[in-house]
């Protein structure tokens, strides 16, 4: 989908979960899952409600809120073999420098991060397709009922899985990525075959620099990023680029972000990815200036930029004029037809996440829509 006579709107994927949704997902993670029937009923109803709400607000390209997943990366342990145990959380380099900021940010969350990060301890392969097929079935039902302009489901990239779930089995990082790409291709193909857009989450291409690779050089990190893009493209081979989105992030946490690698350094790697749609952060104070990068690095003709023009780490509701200004900066550089409005990241990276009050989150989405309307009126002189 491209903006022909106005700027379309979307978001990154995750939305605030209700207490009931968080409870059933967390129960599964804790080893005391509810019945399959109850789990499906709770998630199906939540997806139906949120697809309708997104359409009512005016979001063109909607998601299922990632309601069935505890997190956007660790969900794979329930779908793939080869993962066991736990691993410590790698603290971002900026929070190493400012530990008080980490403590304060965590205190503002409704629930702490209580989930395992298993390591790869055996061969990676498909364990079951049932959760994937259920996600697709629920989303297709909601789309058929409410008829949004477009819809997408998210999936972890091989590189994202690799930075969250350390390799303890394969002889090299490249071999681990190859195995992940082969296994995840099943998920990617199924989502595309279902007629939905596929969003690949790739924080590894940015956030990975100041987390798992924080003691490496920029050059070493970029070499790893090249490997990760190669693995991703291998997993996406043959899938239509126009049905693919790639989300790149420096981490949707409230922190100083003083160690974020510059977009200018990683953009050439990002642009090698197969997906047509490139989602990047553009609202956080650390990255509001990144529109200038596209004055120096030309966006290829076959790419569409989806800047995040609403911040998901605070409870300020951006004025529509602020949203419009941010969108117009990008449109004036890459072309108005090649910009779609989005959020900086997801509103709930894990079940129970409440950095932003749910009512504020939807007020932000409403402002996103109103801002895109204002920018469209000016850009197309409506």
C-alpha atoms as one frame of an Amber mdcrd trajectory, in Angstrom:
protein
   0.000   0.000   0.000   1.292   3.413  -0.924   0.045   6.947  -0.375  -1.538
   8.030  -3.675  -3.607  11.058  -2.657  -2.988  11.194   1.090  -0.591   9.873
   3.723  -1.771   6.514   4.995  -1.468   5.500   8.650  -0.334   2.398  10.495
   1.604   1.505  13.650   4.360  -0.904  14.623   2.218  -3.740  15.950   1.828
  -4.199  19.684  -1.036  -2.505  21.510  -1.869  -2.333  25.230  -3.248  -5.672
  26.460  -6.224  -5.954  28.775  -5.746  -7.579  32.174  -7.386 -10.762  30.902
  -5.167 -10.974  27.815  -2.032 -10.413  29.915  -3.160 -13.003  32.446  -3.721
 -15.834  29.954  -0.478 -15.147  28.077   1.563 -14.895  31.276  -0.029 -18.105
  32.589   1.223 -19.939  29.522   4.730 -18.598  30.099   4.639 -19.565  33.787
   3.861 -23.178  32.937   0.269 -23.143  34.173  -1.591 -22.436  30.930  -5.336
 -22.048  30.701  -7.278 -24.348  28.400  -6.754 -23.916  24.676 -10.434 -23.052
  24.303 -10.286 -20.255  26.891  -7.003 -18.897  25.521  -8.408 -18.746  21.989
 -11.679 -17.180  23.113  -9.916 -14.428  25.088  -7.427 -13.593  22.338  -9.986
 -13.807  19.505 -12.339 -11.389  21.236  -9.490  -8.974  22.015  -8.254  -9.026
  18.404 -11.768  -8.423  17.093 -12.280  -5.456  19.432  -8.918  -3.881  18.667
  -9.165  -4.240  14.887 -12.525  -2.491  15.059 -11.073   0.215  17.311  -8.107
   0.824  15.021 -10.392   1.182  12.009 -12.733   3.512  13.922  -9.798   5.747
  14.876  -8.758   5.915  11.243  -5.724   3.628  11.138  -5.471   2.319   7.582
  -3.191  -0.684   8.097  -4.030  -2.501  11.346  -2.552  -5.338  13.417  -3.726
  -7.940  15.926  -1.943  -6.052  18.717   0.429  -9.036  19.152  -2.030 -10.199
  21.821  -1.149 -13.898  21.688   2.564 -13.273  22.348   4.290 -12.592  25.645
   6.995 -10.638  23.825   7.872  -9.931  20.225  10.946 -12.221  20.394  10.572
 -14.883  23.110   7.329 -16.232  21.607   9.456 -18.352  19.256  10.366 -20.793
  22.057   6.781 -22.097  21.873   6.960 -22.585  18.099  10.521 -23.815  17.517
  12.645 -26.588  18.993  16.193 -26.067  20.213  15.632 -23.586  23.052  15.912
 -24.202  26.782  17.003 -22.642  30.066  17.395 -18.924  30.591  19.933 -16.195
  29.973  20.531 -12.869  31.708  19.097  -9.666  30.294  21.805  -7.665  28.541
  21.590  -4.100  29.824  21.811  -1.453  27.097  25.053   0.514  27.197  23.265
   3.799  27.912  21.652   2.321  31.023  25.062   1.031  32.137  26.101   4.695
  32.175  22.897   5.887  33.852  21.639   3.051  36.105  19.294   5.402  37.936
  17.393   5.948  34.696  16.900   2.207  34.332  15.527   1.915  37.875  13.172
   4.858  37.409  11.869   3.606  34.070  11.207   0.108  35.401   9.350   1.529
  38.399   6.899   3.236  36.044   5.904  -0.041  34.416   2.784  -1.787  35.692
   4.491  -5.185  35.761   8.201  -6.029  35.803   9.914  -8.023  33.046   9.165
 -11.570  34.207   9.935 -13.912  31.360  12.683 -16.267  30.352  15.169 -15.727
  27.565  16.115 -19.309  26.697  19.339 -20.053  24.878  19.744 -22.162  21.767
  20.897 -25.558  23.041  19.893 -27.845  20.168  18.838 -28.019  16.526  16.347
 -25.313  15.548  13.273 -26.684  13.776   9.500 -26.280  13.712   7.883 -27.533
  16.927   4.286 -26.683  16.043   2.380 -24.477  13.636  -0.732 -24.269  15.802
  -0.033 -20.850  17.433   0.830 -19.338  14.053  -2.263 -20.756  12.390  -4.399
 -19.492  15.264  -2.939 -15.967  14.898  -3.729 -16.005  11.187  -7.234 -17.401
  11.706  -8.127 -14.783  14.327  -6.754 -11.922  12.222  -8.506 -13.074   9.064
 -11.809 -13.254  10.945 -11.426  -9.722  12.331 -10.397  -8.339   8.924 -13.333
 -10.012   7.177 -15.717  -8.587   9.756 -14.399  -5.000  10.006 -12.776  -4.568
   6.574  -9.819  -2.274   7.305  -7.882  -0.972   4.306  -4.960  -3.258   5.145
  -3.718  -5.602   7.857  -0.425  -7.085   8.999   1.051  -9.583  11.421   4.500
  -9.311  12.971   7.260 -11.917  13.153  10.753 -11.921  14.628  13.711 -11.708
  12.261  16.506 -14.297  12.489  18.796 -11.551  13.780  16.351 -10.483  16.487
  16.021 -14.052  17.745  19.803 -14.399  17.759  20.408 -11.342  19.953  17.679
 -12.278  22.463  18.382 -16.005  22.570  22.162 -16.597  22.607  23.631 -19.456
  20.619  25.075 -22.329  22.665  24.761 -25.010  20.000  25.793 -23.971  16.488
  29.520 -23.649  15.686  29.208 -20.089  14.355  26.861 -17.132  14.491  26.341
 -17.479  10.730  25.300 -21.136  11.114  22.825 -20.147  13.836  21.327 -17.442
  11.610  21.023 -19.908   8.734  19.096 -22.363  10.909  16.814 -19.606  12.212
  16.153 -18.326   8.692  15.168 -21.780   7.497  12.803 -22.334  10.431  11.232
 -18.857  10.408  10.599 -18.983   6.662   7.628 -21.248   7.428   6.045 -18.479
   9.501   6.838 -15.784   6.957   5.383 -17.764   4.060   2.211 -18.629   5.956
   1.422 -15.005   6.828   1.972 -13.845   3.253  -0.026 -16.780   1.837  -2.918
 -15.771   4.106  -3.154 -12.459   2.265  -1.768 -10.405   5.155   1.221  -8.090
   5.129   4.216  -9.473   7.003   6.171  -7.169   9.298   9.629  -8.425  10.184
  10.863  -6.984  13.484  14.575  -6.129  13.178  15.740  -4.201  16.266  18.926
  -6.250  15.941  20.008  -3.894  13.142  20.049  -0.891  15.493  19.455  -1.791
  19.154  21.818  -4.740  18.803  24.731  -2.287  18.633  24.308  -1.073  22.229
  23.103  -4.382  23.696  24.581  -7.702  22.614  27.343  -6.005  20.558  28.012
  -3.125  22.949  31.660  -4.140  23.460  32.318  -4.467  19.722  33.366  -1.761
  17.273  30.973  -0.168  14.796  32.775  -2.015  12.007  32.355  -5.375  13.733
  28.692  -4.661  14.414  28.065  -3.687  10.807  29.646  -6.951   9.675  27.178
  -8.810  11.906  24.332  -6.669  10.534  25.306  -7.662   6.998  25.092 -11.324
   8.042  21.685 -10.715   9.589  20.314  -9.001   6.475  21.660 -11.839   4.331
  19.899 -14.400   6.543  16.673 -12.397   6.460  16.727 -12.070   2.677  17.339
 -15.792   2.391  14.267 -16.433   4.568  12.178 -14.009   2.478  13.377 -15.198
  -0.933  10.547 -15.309  -3.440   8.051 -13.457  -1.240   6.618 -10.264  -2.791
   8.401  -7.152  -1.426   5.151  -5.162  -1.611   3.701  -7.457   1.059   6.716
  -7.070   3.369   7.520  -4.509   6.073  10.768  -4.240   8.044  10.833  -2.511
  11.422  14.149  -1.186  12.747  14.481   0.189  16.278  17.012   1.380  18.814
  14.744   0.043  21.584  11.356   1.274  22.792  12.469   1.919  26.343  12.667
   5.213  28.169  16.375   5.882  28.530  19.165   8.281  27.544  19.901   6.453
  24.246  23.357   8.023  24.253  24.889   4.944  22.598  22.467   4.581  19.664
  24.364   3.933  16.449  23.680   6.650  13.879  21.065   5.900  11.246  23.520
   7.074   8.601  25.830   4.168   9.470  23.233   1.410   9.366  20.901   2.684
   6.630  22.942   1.233   3.738  22.607  -2.193   5.378  18.888  -1.739   6.073
  18.198  -0.793   2.463  19.587  -4.155   1.307  16.595  -5.865   2.924  13.935
  -7.377   0.657  10.883  -5.616   2.226   9.492  -2.576   0.422   8.323  -0.801
   3.570  10.977   0.468   6.024   9.719   1.464   9.488  12.123   3.600  11.541
  11.965   5.667  14.715  11.537   9.372  14.070   9.818  10.856  17.145  12.195
  10.229  20.045  14.500  13.146  20.872  17.493  11.058  19.808  16.184  10.505
  16.290  13.940  13.430  15.380  16.717  14.782  13.152  17.133  11.585  11.132
  15.040  12.881   8.232  18.193  14.738   7.177  19.945  11.420   6.559  17.726
  10.927   3.512  19.094  14.141   2.041  22.467  12.394   1.891  21.409   8.776
   1.283  18.804   8.440  -1.432  15.816   6.218  -0.739  15.704   3.632  -3.552
  12.759   3.891  -5.922  11.358   0.542  -4.795  11.207   1.499  -1.100   8.552
   3.270   0.956   9.480   5.006   4.210   7.281   4.576   7.299   8.627   6.991
   9.934   7.468   6.711  13.511   6.138  10.175  14.248   4.509   9.421  17.625
   6.596   8.481  20.688   5.450   5.357  22.576   7.592   5.794  25.706   5.778
   8.724  27.341   2.277   9.930  28.124   2.441  13.152  26.138  -0.096  13.223
  23.325   1.580  14.809  20.318  -0.365  17.689  18.803  -1.528  16.883  15.263
   0.553  19.810  13.989   3.674  18.217  15.474   2.814  14.956  13.716   2.151
  16.821  10.463   5.444  18.709  10.666   7.377  15.470  11.155   5.655  13.812
   8.216   6.167  16.794   5.925   9.904  16.809   6.585  10.172  13.253   5.301
   7.734  13.830   2.429   9.685  16.838   1.220  12.847  14.730   1.040  11.677
  11.330  -0.275   8.370  12.259  -1.913   4.850  12.471  -0.518   3.770   9.210
  -2.204   6.525   7.299  -0.403   5.665   8.158   3.202   3.287   6.311   5.519
   2.702   7.556   9.071   3.438   5.246  11.992   4.369   5.094  15.648   7.984
   4.957  16.836   7.537   1.427  18.138   4.919  -0.811  19.691   2.981   0.358
  22.734   3.510  -2.909  24.614   6.711  -4.812  23.862   5.564  -7.476  26.313
   2.285  -8.502  27.916   1.501  -6.245  30.857   3.729  -3.421  29.612   2.266
  -0.085  30.632   4.831   2.614  29.857   1.924   4.470  28.279  -1.575   4.482
  29.748  -3.874   2.565  27.354  -6.255   5.505  26.930  -3.305   7.771  26.165
  -1.981   5.230  23.660  -5.188   5.424  21.641  -5.248   9.212  21.969  -1.787
   9.171  20.407  -3.082   7.039  17.535  -5.943   9.496  17.018  -3.419  12.338
  16.890  -1.378  10.311  14.389  -4.420  10.128  12.108  -5.287  13.810  12.502
  -1.667  14.799  11.855  -1.526  12.690   8.706  -4.726  14.389   7.518  -3.226
  17.836   8.056  -0.003  16.927   6.306  -1.976  15.440   3.418  -4.038  18.593
   2.958  -0.892  20.669   2.671   1.133  18.218   0.579  -1.649  17.587  -1.929
  -3.187  21.054  -1.572  -6.606  19.546  -0.829
